[in-house]
Amino acid sequence: MQMDDSFDRLAVFQTDEGITLAFGERTYFIGVDEPFYNIAQKALAQEDYVPFYVEMAKREGLGEELRDALLREVTRLERE
């Protein structure tokens, strides 16, 4: 599969007020007073963007579906 401009990419912007995530046409703001902010700080420091995708799925109401898919994938990889 070849990547081109039709694929959405995650962009992360940090200010004193919080962190903004942009993915495709959607944007999400994580304020400094939100519980996820501390996780976001650690994820940025480690350049680990998976927590951002999980948070976006949660905000879209797909958190449980994404969690279940990730657990299935982990189980599959453990068997290999």
PDB file of N, CA, C and O in Angstrom:
ATOM      1  N   MET A   1       0.846  -1.172   0.000  1.00  0.00           N
ATOM      2  CA  MET A   1       0.000   0.000   0.000  1.00  0.00           C
ATOM      3  C   MET A   1       0.892   1.235   0.000  1.00  0.00           C
ATOM      4  O   MET A   1       1.873   1.296   0.741  1.00  0.00           O
ATOM      5  N   GLN A   2       0.561   2.193  -0.810  1.00  0.00           N
ATOM      6  CA  GLN A   2       1.342   3.413  -0.906  1.00  0.00           C
ATOM      7  C   GLN A   2       0.619   4.551  -0.209  1.00  0.00           C
ATOM      8  O   GLN A   2      -0.579   4.754  -0.410  1.00  0.00           O
ATOM      9  N   MET A   3       1.353   5.293   0.610  1.00  0.00           N
ATOM     10  CA  MET A   3       0.767   6.431   1.308  1.00  0.00           C
ATOM     11  C   MET A   3       0.676   7.602   0.333  1.00  0.00           C
ATOM     12  O   MET A   3       1.589   7.841  -0.458  1.00  0.00           O
ATOM     13  N   ASP A   4      -0.424   8.319   0.403  1.00  0.00           N
ATOM     14  CA  ASP A   4      -0.557   9.528  -0.395  1.00  0.00           C
ATOM     15  C   ASP A   4      -1.357  10.541   0.403  1.00  0.00           C
ATOM     16  O   ASP A   4      -1.650  10.311   1.576  1.00  0.00           O
ATOM     17  N   ASP A   5      -1.710  11.648  -0.210  1.00  0.00           N
ATOM     18  CA  ASP A   5      -2.406  12.722   0.493  1.00  0.00           C
ATOM     19  C   ASP A   5      -3.815  12.354   0.924  1.00  0.00           C
ATOM     20  O   ASP A   5      -4.426  13.106   1.683  1.00  0.00           O
ATOM     21  N   SER A   6      -4.354  11.236   0.476  1.00  0.00           N
ATOM     22  CA  SER A   6      -5.714  10.858   0.855  1.00  0.00           C
ATOM     23  C   SER A   6      -5.761  10.285   2.270  1.00  0.00           C
ATOM     24  O   SER A   6      -6.846  10.128   2.830  1.00  0.00           O
ATOM     25  N   PHE A   7      -4.595   9.967   2.863  1.00  0.00           N
ATOM     26  CA  PHE A   7      -4.554   9.438   4.222  1.00  0.00           C
ATOM     27  C   PHE A   7      -4.505  10.582   5.219  1.00  0.00           C
ATOM     28  O   PHE A   7      -3.767  11.551   5.039  1.00  0.00           O
ATOM     29  N   ASP A   8      -5.302  10.457   6.274  1.00  0.00           N
ATOM     30  CA  ASP A   8      -5.270  11.450   7.334  1.00  0.00           C
ATOM     31  C   ASP A   8      -4.050  11.217   8.205  1.00  0.00           C
ATOM     32  O   ASP A   8      -3.627  10.083   8.428  1.00  0.00           O
ATOM     33  N   ARG A   9      -3.502  12.308   8.686  1.00  0.00           N
ATOM     34  CA  ARG A   9      -2.348  12.228   9.578  1.00  0.00           C
ATOM     35  C   ARG A   9      -2.668  12.997  10.841  1.00  0.00           C
ATOM     36  O   ARG A   9      -3.395  13.990  10.815  1.00  0.00           O
ATOM     37  N   LEU A  10      -2.123  12.532  11.933  1.00  0.00           N
ATOM     38  CA  LEU A  10      -2.306  13.184  13.222  1.00  0.00           C
ATOM     39  C   LEU A  10      -1.332  14.348  13.339  1.00  0.00           C
ATOM     40  O   LEU A  10      -0.139  14.211  13.068  1.00  0.00           O
ATOM     41  N   ALA A  11      -1.864  15.496  13.750  1.00  0.00           N
ATOM     42  CA  ALA A  11      -1.029  16.656  14.061  1.00  0.00           C
ATOM     43  C   ALA A  11      -1.305  17.026  15.511  1.00  0.00           C
ATOM     44  O   ALA A  11      -2.456  17.044  15.948  1.00  0.00           O
ATOM     45  N   VAL A  12      -0.243  17.321  16.251  1.00  0.00           N
ATOM     46  CA  VAL A  12      -0.364  17.643  17.666  1.00  0.00           C
ATOM     47  C   VAL A  12       0.272  19.011  17.900  1.00  0.00           C
ATOM     48  O   VAL A  12       1.424  19.246  17.533  1.00  0.00           O
ATOM     49  N   PHE A  13      -0.502  19.911  18.519  1.00  0.00           N
ATOM     50  CA  PHE A  13      -0.030  21.256  18.817  1.00  0.00           C
ATOM     51  C   PHE A  13      -0.179  21.498  20.315  1.00  0.00           C
ATOM     52  O   PHE A  13      -1.230  21.221  20.893  1.00  0.00           O
ATOM     53  N   GLN A  14       0.871  22.015  20.936  1.00  0.00           N
ATOM     54  CA  GLN A  14       0.812  22.260  22.374  1.00  0.00           C
ATOM     55  C   GLN A  14       0.982  23.753  22.654  1.00  0.00           C
ATOM     56  O   GLN A  14       1.848  24.415  22.083  1.00  0.00           O
ATOM     57  N   THR A  15       0.129  24.269  23.553  1.00  0.00           N
ATOM     58  CA  THR A  15       0.222  25.650  24.016  1.00  0.00           C
ATOM     59  C   THR A  15       0.139  25.633  25.535  1.00  0.00           C
ATOM     60  O   THR A  15       0.050  24.566  26.143  1.00  0.00           O
ATOM     61  N   ASP A  16       0.169  26.805  26.145  1.00  0.00           N
ATOM     62  CA  ASP A  16       0.039  26.902  27.598  1.00  0.00           C
ATOM     63  C   ASP A  16      -1.343  26.466  28.080  1.00  0.00           C
ATOM     64  O   ASP A  16      -1.489  26.063  29.234  1.00  0.00           O
ATOM     65  N   GLU A  17      -2.357  26.540  27.222  1.00  0.00           N
ATOM     66  CA  GLU A  17      -3.719  26.176  27.599  1.00  0.00           C
ATOM     67  C   GLU A  17      -4.015  24.694  27.468  1.00  0.00           C
ATOM     68  O   GLU A  17      -4.962  24.194  28.075  1.00  0.00           O
ATOM     69  N   GLY A  18      -3.210  23.984  26.678  1.00  0.00           N
ATOM     70  CA  GLY A  18      -3.465  22.567  26.482  1.00  0.00           C
ATOM     71  C   GLY A  18      -2.871  22.053  25.193  1.00  0.00           C
ATOM     72  O   GLY A  18      -1.948  22.640  24.629  1.00  0.00           O
ATOM     73  N   ILE A  19      -3.421  20.944  24.742  1.00  0.00           N
ATOM     74  CA  ILE A  19      -2.927  20.266  23.543  1.00  0.00           C
ATOM     75  C   ILE A  19      -4.086  20.120  22.569  1.00  0.00           C
ATOM     76  O   ILE A  19      -5.178  19.697  22.949  1.00  0.00           O
ATOM     77  N   THR A  20      -3.845  20.471  21.322  1.00  0.00           N
ATOM     78  CA  THR A  20      -4.845  20.307  20.268  1.00  0.00           C
ATOM     79  C   THR A  20      -4.399  19.176  19.360  1.00  0.00           C
ATOM     80  O   THR A  20      -3.252  19.124  18.916  1.00  0.00           O
ATOM     81  N   LEU A  21      -5.338  18.265  19.091  1.00  0.00           N
ATOM     82  CA  LEU A  21      -5.101  17.168  18.162  1.00  0.00           C
ATOM     83  C   LEU A  21      -5.899  17.455  16.902  1.00  0.00           C
ATOM     84  O   LEU A  21      -7.072  17.820  16.981  1.00  0.00           O
ATOM     85  N   ALA A  22      -5.293  17.299  15.772  1.00  0.00           N
ATOM     86  CA  ALA A  22      -5.990  17.443  14.503  1.00  0.00           C
ATOM     87  C   ALA A  22      -5.789  16.152  13.720  1.00  0.00           C
ATOM     88  O   ALA A  22      -4.666  15.687  13.530  1.00  0.00           O
ATOM     89  N   PHE A  23      -6.901  15.588  13.273  1.00  0.00           N
ATOM     90  CA  PHE A  23      -6.849  14.357  12.497  1.00  0.00           C
ATOM     91  C   PHE A  23      -7.898  14.478  11.409  1.00  0.00           C
ATOM     92  O   PHE A  23      -9.098  14.452  11.682  1.00  0.00           O
ATOM     93  N   GLY A  24      -7.438  14.609  10.176  1.00  0.00           N
ATOM     94  CA  GLY A  24      -8.381  14.832   9.081  1.00  0.00           C
ATOM     95  C   GLY A  24      -9.094  16.153   9.297  1.00  0.00           C
ATOM     96  O   GLY A  24      -8.463  17.181   9.540  1.00  0.00           O
ATOM     97  N   GLU A  25     -10.407  16.115   9.205  1.00  0.00           N
ATOM     98  CA  GLU A  25     -11.211  17.324   9.384  1.00  0.00           C
ATOM     99  C   GLU A  25     -11.585  17.572  10.840  1.00  0.00           C
ATOM    100  O   GLU A  25     -12.207  18.589  11.149  1.00  0.00           O
ATOM    101  N   ARG A  26     -11.222  16.677  11.727  1.00  0.00           N
ATOM    102  CA  ARG A  26     -11.620  16.785  13.134  1.00  0.00           C
ATOM    103  C   ARG A  26     -10.481  17.341  13.986  1.00  0.00           C
ATOM    104  O   ARG A  26      -9.304  17.077  13.740  1.00  0.00           O
ATOM    105  N   THR A  27     -10.872  18.122  14.995  1.00  0.00           N
ATOM    106  CA  THR A  27      -9.912  18.612  15.967  1.00  0.00           C
ATOM    107  C   THR A  27     -10.449  18.340  17.368  1.00  0.00           C
ATOM    108  O   THR A  27     -11.658  18.327  17.602  1.00  0.00           O
ATOM    109  N   TYR A  28      -9.524  18.127  18.283  1.00  0.00           N
ATOM    110  CA  TYR A  28      -9.870  17.829  19.665  1.00  0.00           C
ATOM    111  C   TYR A  28      -8.933  18.641  20.551  1.00  0.00           C
ATOM    112  O   TYR A  28      -7.738  18.742  20.272  1.00  0.00           O
ATOM    113  N   PHE A  29      -9.477  19.219  21.616  1.00  0.00           N
ATOM    114  CA  PHE A  29      -8.666  20.004  22.535  1.00  0.00           C
ATOM    115  C   PHE A  29      -8.603  19.301  23.890  1.00  0.00           C
ATOM    116  O   PHE A  29      -9.621  18.866  24.428  1.00  0.00           O
ATOM    117  N   ILE A  30      -7.406  19.202  24.421  1.00  0.00           N
ATOM    118  CA  ILE A  30      -7.182  18.605  25.737  1.00  0.00           C
ATOM    119  C   ILE A  30      -6.672  19.727  26.642  1.00  0.00           C
ATOM    120  O   ILE A  30      -5.512  20.129  26.551  1.00  0.00           O
ATOM    121  N   GLY A  31      -7.532  20.219  27.498  1.00  0.00           N
ATOM    122  CA  GLY A  31      -7.167  21.310  28.391  1.00  0.00           C
ATOM    123  C   GLY A  31      -6.269  20.842  29.523  1.00  0.00           C
ATOM    124  O   GLY A  31      -6.269  19.667  29.888  1.00  0.00           O
ATOM    125  N   VAL A  32      -5.502  21.777  30.075  1.00  0.00           N
ATOM    126  CA  VAL A  32      -4.575  21.432  31.154  1.00  0.00           C
ATOM    127  C   VAL A  32      -5.301  20.922  32.394  1.00  0.00           C
ATOM    128  O   VAL A  32      -4.690  20.268  33.239  1.00  0.00           O
ATOM    129  N   ASP A  33      -6.588  21.211  32.514  1.00  0.00           N
ATOM    130  CA  ASP A  33      -7.351  20.760  33.685  1.00  0.00           C
ATOM    131  C   ASP A  33      -8.017  19.398  33.481  1.00  0.00           C
ATOM    132  O   ASP A  33      -8.696  18.909  34.384  1.00  0.00           O
ATOM    133  N   GLU A  34      -7.837  18.780  32.317  1.00  0.00           N
ATOM    134  CA  GLU A  34      -8.434  17.473  32.043  1.00  0.00           C
ATOM    135  C   GLU A  34      -7.512  16.352  32.523  1.00  0.00           C
ATOM    136  O   GLU A  34      -6.289  16.477  32.451  1.00  0.00           O
ATOM    137  N   PRO A  35      -8.099  15.260  33.011  1.00  0.00           N
ATOM    138  CA  PRO A  35      -7.281  14.129  33.476  1.00  0.00           C
ATOM    139  C   PRO A  35      -6.343  13.576  32.399  1.00  0.00           C
ATOM    140  O   PRO A  35      -5.229  13.157  32.713  1.00  0.00           O
ATOM    141  N   PHE A  36      -6.776  13.569  31.144  1.00  0.00           N
ATOM    142  CA  PHE A  36      -5.950  13.013  30.067  1.00  0.00           C
ATOM    143  C   PHE A  36      -4.717  13.868  29.778  1.00  0.00           C
ATOM    144  O   PHE A  36      -3.775  13.392  29.144  1.00  0.00           O
ATOM    145  N   TYR A  37      -4.707  15.106  30.226  1.00  0.00           N
ATOM    146  CA  TYR A  37      -3.585  16.005  29.923  1.00  0.00           C
ATOM    147  C   TYR A  37      -2.249  15.426  30.392  1.00  0.00           C
ATOM    148  O   TYR A  37      -1.261  15.497  29.661  1.00  0.00           O
ATOM    149  N   ASN A  38      -2.201  14.862  31.585  1.00  0.00           N
ATOM    150  CA  ASN A  38      -0.950  14.287  32.092  1.00  0.00           C
ATOM    151  C   ASN A  38      -0.475  13.119  31.244  1.00  0.00           C
ATOM    152  O   ASN A  38       0.720  12.965  30.996  1.00  0.00           O
ATOM    153  N   ILE A  39      -1.416  12.299  30.803  1.00  0.00           N
ATOM    154  CA  ILE A  39      -1.065  11.192  29.916  1.00  0.00           C
ATOM    155  C   ILE A  39      -0.542  11.741  28.593  1.00  0.00           C
ATOM    156  O   ILE A  39       0.435  11.230  28.044  1.00  0.00           O
ATOM    157  N   ALA A  40      -1.189  12.772  28.088  1.00  0.00           N
ATOM    158  CA  ALA A  40      -0.779  13.392  26.829  1.00  0.00           C
ATOM    159  C   ALA A  40       0.637  13.946  26.936  1.00  0.00           C
ATOM    160  O   ALA A  40       1.432  13.803  26.007  1.00  0.00           O
ATOM    161  N   GLN A  41       0.955  14.575  28.058  1.00  0.00           N
ATOM    162  CA  GLN A  41       2.304  15.109  28.276  1.00  0.00           C
ATOM    163  C   GLN A  41       3.346  13.987  28.201  1.00  0.00           C
ATOM    164  O   GLN A  41       4.373  14.125  27.537  1.00  0.00           O
ATOM    165  N   LYS A  42       3.068  12.888  28.883  1.00  0.00           N
ATOM    166  CA  LYS A  42       4.002  11.754  28.883  1.00  0.00           C
ATOM    167  C   LYS A  42       4.126  11.148  27.492  1.00  0.00           C
ATOM    168  O   LYS A  42       5.219  10.791  27.054  1.00  0.00           O
ATOM    169  N   ALA A  43       2.982  11.035  26.794  1.00  0.00           N
ATOM    170  CA  ALA A  43       3.002  10.468  25.440  1.00  0.00           C
ATOM    171  C   ALA A  43       3.842  11.333  24.506  1.00  0.00           C
ATOM    172  O   ALA A  43       4.611  10.810  23.699  1.00  0.00           O
ATOM    173  N   LEU A  44       3.699  12.652  24.613  1.00  0.00           N
ATOM    174  CA  LEU A  44       4.500  13.548  23.779  1.00  0.00           C
ATOM    175  C   LEU A  44       5.984  13.407  24.091  1.00  0.00           C
ATOM    176  O   LEU A  44       6.810  13.370  23.179  1.00  0.00           O
ATOM    177  N   ALA A  45       6.324  13.329  25.366  1.00  0.00           N
ATOM    178  CA  ALA A  45       7.728  13.205  25.761  1.00  0.00           C
ATOM    179  C   ALA A  45       8.352  11.924  25.206  1.00  0.00           C
ATOM    180  O   ALA A  45       9.541  11.894  24.890  1.00  0.00           O
ATOM    181  N   GLN A  46       7.547  10.872  25.090  1.00  0.00           N
ATOM    182  CA  GLN A  46       8.036   9.583  24.597  1.00  0.00           C
ATOM    183  C   GLN A  46       7.804   9.399  23.099  1.00  0.00           C
ATOM    184  O   GLN A  46       8.154   8.365  22.529  1.00  0.00           O
ATOM    185  N   GLU A  47       7.210  10.414  22.470  1.00  0.00           N
ATOM    186  CA  GLU A  47       6.847  10.339  21.051  1.00  0.00           C
ATOM    187  C   GLU A  47       5.992   9.110  20.771  1.00  0.00           C
ATOM    188  O   GLU A  47       6.173   8.424  19.765  1.00  0.00           O
ATOM    189  N   ASP A  48       5.054   8.844  21.684  1.00  0.00           N
ATOM    190  CA  ASP A  48       4.112   7.728  21.581  1.00  0.00           C
ATOM    191  C   ASP A  48       2.736   8.320  21.305  1.00  0.00           C
ATOM    192  O   ASP A  48       2.130   8.922  22.191  1.00  0.00           O
ATOM    193  N   TYR A  49       2.243   8.153  20.087  1.00  0.00           N
ATOM    194  CA  TYR A  49       1.000   8.799  19.690  1.00  0.00           C
ATOM    195  C   TYR A  49      -0.228   7.901  19.819  1.00  0.00           C
ATOM    196  O   TYR A  49      -1.350   8.345  19.574  1.00  0.00           O
ATOM    197  N   VAL A  50      -0.021   6.646  20.200  1.00  0.00           N
ATOM    198  CA  VAL A  50      -1.146   5.722  20.359  1.00  0.00           C
ATOM    199  C   VAL A  50      -2.185   6.254  21.351  1.00  0.00           C
ATOM    200  O   VAL A  50      -3.378   6.184  21.058  1.00  0.00           O
ATOM    201  N   PRO A  51      -1.780   6.784  22.513  1.00  0.00           N
ATOM    202  CA  PRO A  51      -2.801   7.299  23.442  1.00  0.00           C
ATOM    203  C   PRO A  51      -3.693   8.380  22.832  1.00  0.00           C
ATOM    204  O   PRO A  51      -4.854   8.507  23.222  1.00  0.00           O
ATOM    205  N   PHE A  52      -3.178   9.153  21.892  1.00  0.00           N
ATOM    206  CA  PHE A  52      -3.990  10.188  21.251  1.00  0.00           C
ATOM    207  C   PHE A  52      -5.078   9.575  20.379  1.00  0.00           C
ATOM    208  O   PHE A  52      -6.210  10.058  20.364  1.00  0.00           O
ATOM    209  N   TYR A  53      -4.740   8.517  19.657  1.00  0.00           N
ATOM    210  CA  TYR A  53      -5.743   7.833  18.843  1.00  0.00           C
ATOM    211  C   TYR A  53      -6.827   7.211  19.726  1.00  0.00           C
ATOM    212  O   TYR A  53      -8.010   7.235  19.387  1.00  0.00           O
ATOM    213  N   VAL A  54      -6.403   6.657  20.858  1.00  0.00           N
ATOM    214  CA  VAL A  54      -7.362   6.070  21.793  1.00  0.00           C
ATOM    215  C   VAL A  54      -8.283   7.154  22.350  1.00  0.00           C
ATOM    216  O   VAL A  54      -9.495   6.954  22.441  1.00  0.00           O
ATOM    217  N   GLU A  55      -7.716   8.293  22.718  1.00  0.00           N
ATOM    218  CA  GLU A  55      -8.523   9.396  23.251  1.00  0.00           C
ATOM    219  C   GLU A  55      -9.497   9.929  22.198  1.00  0.00           C
ATOM    220  O   GLU A  55     -10.646  10.234  22.517  1.00  0.00           O
ATOM    221  N   MET A  56      -9.050  10.041  20.958  1.00  0.00           N
ATOM    222  CA  MET A  56      -9.949  10.507  19.899  1.00  0.00           C
ATOM    223  C   MET A  56     -11.086   9.517  19.703  1.00  0.00           C
ATOM    224  O   MET A  56     -12.235   9.926  19.537  1.00  0.00           O
ATOM    225  N   ALA A  57     -10.789   8.222  19.718  1.00  0.00           N
ATOM    226  CA  ALA A  57     -11.840   7.213  19.575  1.00  0.00           C
ATOM    227  C   ALA A  57     -12.831   7.316  20.723  1.00  0.00           C
ATOM    228  O   ALA A  57     -14.040   7.207  20.521  1.00  0.00           O
ATOM    229  N   LYS A  58     -12.317   7.525  21.921  1.00  0.00           N
ATOM    230  CA  LYS A  58     -13.182   7.670  23.093  1.00  0.00           C
ATOM    231  C   LYS A  58     -14.112   8.865  22.933  1.00  0.00           C
ATOM    232  O   LYS A  58     -15.303   8.769  23.231  1.00  0.00           O
ATOM    233  N   ARG A  59     -13.587   9.974  22.471  1.00  0.00           N
ATOM    234  CA  ARG A  59     -14.396  11.185  22.288  1.00  0.00           C
ATOM    235  C   ARG A  59     -15.423  11.033  21.175  1.00  0.00           C
ATOM    236  O   ARG A  59     -16.437  11.731  21.154  1.00  0.00           O
ATOM    237  N   GLU A  60     -15.156  10.128  20.263  1.00  0.00           N
ATOM    238  CA  GLU A  60     -16.104   9.861  19.170  1.00  0.00           C
ATOM    239  C   GLU A  60     -17.105   8.778  19.549  1.00  0.00           C
ATOM    240  O   GLU A  60     -17.962   8.412  18.744  1.00  0.00           O
ATOM    241  N   GLY A  61     -17.000   8.267  20.763  1.00  0.00           N
ATOM    242  CA  GLY A  61     -17.908   7.214  21.206  1.00  0.00           C
ATOM    243  C   GLY A  61     -17.508   5.829  20.740  1.00  0.00           C
ATOM    244  O   GLY A  61     -18.312   4.898  20.782  1.00  0.00           O
ATOM    245  N   LEU A  62     -16.269   5.689  20.297  1.00  0.00           N
ATOM    246  CA  LEU A  62     -15.783   4.405  19.788  1.00  0.00           C
ATOM    247  C   LEU A  62     -14.744   3.780  20.705  1.00  0.00           C
ATOM    248  O   LEU A  62     -14.061   2.836  20.310  1.00  0.00           O
ATOM    249  N   GLY A  63     -14.616   4.288  21.913  1.00  0.00           N
ATOM    250  CA  GLY A  63     -13.579   3.832  22.834  1.00  0.00           C
ATOM    251  C   GLY A  63     -13.630   2.346  23.099  1.00  0.00           C
ATOM    252  O   GLY A  63     -12.606   1.669  23.016  1.00  0.00           O
ATOM    253  N   GLU A  64     -14.811   1.820  23.417  1.00  0.00           N
ATOM    254  CA  GLU A  64     -14.930   0.391  23.712  1.00  0.00           C
ATOM    255  C   GLU A  64     -14.639  -0.453  22.482  1.00  0.00           C
ATOM    256  O   GLU A  64     -13.988  -1.493  22.576  1.00  0.00           O
ATOM    257  N   GLU A  65     -15.118  -0.010  21.338  1.00  0.00           N
ATOM    258  CA  GLU A  65     -14.884  -0.751  20.094  1.00  0.00           C
ATOM    259  C   GLU A  65     -13.390  -0.789  19.771  1.00  0.00           C
ATOM    260  O   GLU A  65     -12.866  -1.831  19.376  1.00  0.00           O
ATOM    261  N   LEU A  66     -12.709   0.337  19.936  1.00  0.00           N
ATOM    262  CA  LEU A  66     -11.273   0.384  19.677  1.00  0.00           C
ATOM    263  C   LEU A  66     -10.524  -0.480  20.684  1.00  0.00           C
ATOM    264  O   LEU A  66      -9.615  -1.222  20.312  1.00  0.00           O
ATOM    265  N   ARG A  67     -10.899  -0.386  21.951  1.00  0.00           N
ATOM    266  CA  ARG A  67     -10.252  -1.210  22.986  1.00  0.00           C
ATOM    267  C   ARG A  67     -10.377  -2.687  22.642  1.00  0.00           C
ATOM    268  O   ARG A  67      -9.394  -3.425  22.711  1.00  0.00           O
ATOM    269  N   ASP A  68     -11.572  -3.124  22.275  1.00  0.00           N
ATOM    270  CA  ASP A  68     -11.789  -4.532  21.942  1.00  0.00           C
ATOM    271  C   ASP A  68     -10.960  -4.959  20.737  1.00  0.00           C
ATOM    272  O   ASP A  68     -10.409  -6.059  20.715  1.00  0.00           O
ATOM    273  N   ALA A  69     -10.872  -4.086  19.734  1.00  0.00           N
ATOM    274  CA  ALA A  69     -10.072  -4.403  18.549  1.00  0.00           C
ATOM    275  C   ALA A  69      -8.597  -4.512  18.910  1.00  0.00           C
ATOM    276  O   ALA A  69      -7.901  -5.400  18.417  1.00  0.00           O
ATOM    277  N   LEU A  70      -8.117  -3.615  19.767  1.00  0.00           N
ATOM    278  CA  LEU A  70      -6.722  -3.671  20.186  1.00  0.00           C
ATOM    279  C   LEU A  70      -6.435  -4.942  20.975  1.00  0.00           C
ATOM    280  O   LEU A  70      -5.396  -5.573  20.781  1.00  0.00           O
ATOM    281  N   LEU A  71      -7.343  -5.317  21.858  1.00  0.00           N
ATOM    282  CA  LEU A  71      -7.153  -6.546  22.634  1.00  0.00           C
ATOM    283  C   LEU A  71      -7.139  -7.781  21.734  1.00  0.00           C
ATOM    284  O   LEU A  71      -6.355  -8.703  21.957  1.00  0.00           O
ATOM    285  N   ARG A  72      -8.005  -7.801  20.718  1.00  0.00           N
ATOM    286  CA  ARG A  72      -7.997  -8.921  19.768  1.00  0.00           C
ATOM    287  C   ARG A  72      -6.664  -8.987  19.026  1.00  0.00           C
ATOM    288  O   ARG A  72      -6.120 -10.070  18.806  1.00  0.00           O
ATOM    289  N   GLU A  73      -6.145  -7.824  18.643  1.00  0.00           N
ATOM    290  CA  GLU A  73      -4.873  -7.786  17.924  1.00  0.00           C
ATOM    291  C   GLU A  73      -3.726  -8.251  18.823  1.00  0.00           C
ATOM    292  O   GLU A  73      -2.850  -8.985  18.367  1.00  0.00           O
ATOM    293  N   VAL A  74      -3.718  -7.841  20.069  1.00  0.00           N
ATOM    294  CA  VAL A  74      -2.689  -8.286  21.016  1.00  0.00           C
ATOM    295  C   VAL A  74      -2.740  -9.801  21.173  1.00  0.00           C
ATOM    296  O   VAL A  74      -1.702 -10.462  21.148  1.00  0.00           O
ATOM    297  N   THR A  75      -3.930 -10.351  21.332  1.00  0.00           N
ATOM    298  CA  THR A  75      -4.096 -11.800  21.465  1.00  0.00           C
ATOM    299  C   THR A  75      -3.583 -12.516  20.223  1.00  0.00           C
ATOM    300  O   THR A  75      -2.893 -13.531  20.324  1.00  0.00           O
ATOM    301  N   ARG A  76      -3.919 -11.991  19.062  1.00  0.00           N
ATOM    302  CA  ARG A  76      -3.464 -12.583  17.807  1.00  0.00           C
ATOM    303  C   ARG A  76      -1.938 -12.571  17.721  1.00  0.00           C
ATOM    304  O   ARG A  76      -1.325 -13.565  17.332  1.00  0.00           O
ATOM    305  N   LEU A  77      -1.330 -11.445  18.085  1.00  0.00           N
ATOM    306  CA  LEU A  77       0.128 -11.335  18.007  1.00  0.00           C
ATOM    307  C   LEU A  77       0.824 -12.234  19.022  1.00  0.00           C
ATOM    308  O   LEU A  77       1.908 -12.751  18.752  1.00  0.00           O
ATOM    309  N   GLU A  78       0.218 -12.421  20.173  1.00  0.00           N
ATOM    310  CA  GLU A  78       0.797 -13.302  21.183  1.00  0.00           C
ATOM    311  C   GLU A  78       0.820 -14.744  20.684  1.00  0.00           C
ATOM    312  O   GLU A  78       1.735 -15.497  21.019  1.00  0.00           O
ATOM    313  N   ARG A  79      -0.167 -15.135  19.892  1.00  0.00           N
ATOM    314  CA  ARG A  79      -0.226 -16.507  19.370  1.00  0.00           C
ATOM    315  C   ARG A  79       0.818 -16.748  18.306  1.00  0.00           C
ATOM    316  O   ARG A  79       1.233 -17.890  18.105  1.00  0.00           O
ATOM    317  N   GLU A  80       1.257 -15.712  17.618  1.00  0.00           N
ATOM    318  CA  GLU A  80       2.209 -15.866  16.508  1.00  0.00           C
ATOM    319  C   GLU A  80       3.607 -16.050  16.952  1.00  0.00           C
ATOM    320  O   GLU A  80       4.505 -16.190  16.123  1.00  0.00           O
TER     321      GLU A  80
END
